[in-house]
Amino acid sequence: MSLYQLDVAALWERLDKQRAARGLMWRELARELDVSASTLTRIGQGKRPDADALVTIFVWLDMDTDIVYVIGQSTEVSRHG
């Protein structure tokens, strides 16, 4: 298990804030990102997106230096120690 994990709620918050700032509806955002609307719905439900969708969202959010804000430490204990 990884030491770090995606904070889906923090990602959702940033995504929603930027979506609203750009005046986009969720379906418009999905089209702009070229991801399915259901991908965004799943993120809103606290589920992790697939790797390609996640990278696309990071690029759209211009998070190259702010990625640390959506990463948290894993709550599971490593089995390798």
Secondary structure, 3 states (H helix, E strand, C coil): CCCEEECHHHHHHHHHHHHHHCCCCHHHHHHHHCCCHHHHHHHHCCCCCCHHHHHHHHHHCCCCCCHHHHEEECCCCCCCC
